[in-house]
């Protein structure tokens, strides 16, 4: 099943269950399959669950353009409008969280009841004069250089840290390899563009304007999006946000801590 975005790009989506609608926005490099611990859980509890593959990912088209944050936020808008989804809960992981924030800034919250940011790449990752908490430009450039030089090696070097397995999290080697395979299935071009979007997008103003209930969930051991740069600051910027921090979770919190995460999201939705 597909919807067509603003520039003709076809976005593959999956739709399960009936009831109040939850829309899942995936991380960069990952696709709908990342939500295998969430989609059945919520569909079996009376929710309609919609998830889609970002352009350049999964079964969606792989255009050469449209990877900037405005365009991918408009892709999310295409999903909501073409499926006529209303009173939805938007749930985003990593870059998906930044896309949700930009969607709200560009399109408003008329279709949105609440939002959930999971290990989100927010509010602004790059260090600037007015964002001294961000990551230094030289560190960002070094990471991108390693990605360009050898993408599989770049991913392999952080696959265990992604799940913080050194802290004893119950994540099998098979799941780690499965996740890496998902990441490698994304278009190399899309991967590069997504990395640029993640670090250069400034969402501080957008977060301050969020007027719907928001849940922010982050791992204290997140290697990809350090909690002191992202999760804690995000919760401080969103008016009235609920913040949950998991001491042993890494970036792959959606899988390593899925039971706790699902319970927290369910509690938040049912308030």
Secondary structure, 3 states (H helix, E strand, C coil): CEEECCCCCEEEEEEECCCEEEEEECCCCCCHHHHCCCHHHHHCCCEEEEEECCCCCCCCCCCCCCCCHHHHHHHHHHHHHHCCCCCEEEEEECHHHHHHHHHHHHHCCCCEEEEEEECCCCCCCECECCECCCECHHHHHHHHHHHHHCHHHHHHCCHHHHHCHHHCCCCCHHHHHHHHHHHHHCCHHHHHHHHHHHHHCCCHHHHHCCCCEEEEEEECCCCCCCCCCCHHHHHHHCCCCEEEEECCCCCCHHHHCHHHHHHHHHHHHCC
